[in-house]
Amino acid sequence: MTRLTTEQNFLLSRVYAKGWNAARSHAMGMGKAPVNPHAADPEKSRWAEGHDGALDYYRKGPKFISHRAGAAKP
């Protein structure tokens, strides 16, 4: 697997966010079902990952991470 540069990782994080936002907008009734605008990987798969992550989040709610429950100190 090829290592990505910091800039490439940042750009892919923006692609993930665009997929997430597209799914969120659709889940809130703002527009038709989104279509992945990217034709090739890694952008295509990163957009899909963000889109699917948002759909999962809005269907099931946020994930509870049990090992972090005791991390906060009053």
Secondary structure in CASP SS format (residue, H / E / C, confidence):
PFRMAT SS
TARGET T0000
AUTHOR 0000-0000-0000
METHOD secondary structure of the structure
MODEL  1
M C 1.00
T C 1.00
R C 1.00
L C 1.00
T C 1.00
T H 1.00
E H 1.00
Q H 1.00
N H 1.00
F H 1.00
L H 1.00
L H 1.00
S H 1.00
R H 1.00
V H 1.00
Y H 1.00
A H 1.00
K H 1.00
G H 1.00
W H 1.00
N H 1.00
A H 1.00
A H 1.00
R H 1.00
S H 1.00
H H 1.00
A H 1.00
M C 1.00
G C 1.00
M C 1.00
G C 1.00
K C 1.00
A C 1.00
P C 1.00
V C 1.00
N C 1.00
P C 1.00
H C 1.00
A C 1.00
A C 1.00
D C 1.00
P C 1.00
E H 1.00
K H 1.00
S H 1.00
R H 1.00
W H 1.00
A H 1.00
E H 1.00
G H 1.00
H H 1.00
D H 1.00
G H 1.00
A H 1.00
L H 1.00
D H 1.00
Y H 1.00
Y H 1.00
R H 1.00
K H 1.00
G C 1.00
P C 1.00
K C 1.00
F C 1.00
I C 1.00
S H 1.00
H H 1.00
R H 1.00
A C 1.00
G C 1.00
A C 1.00
A C 1.00
K C 1.00
P C 1.00
END
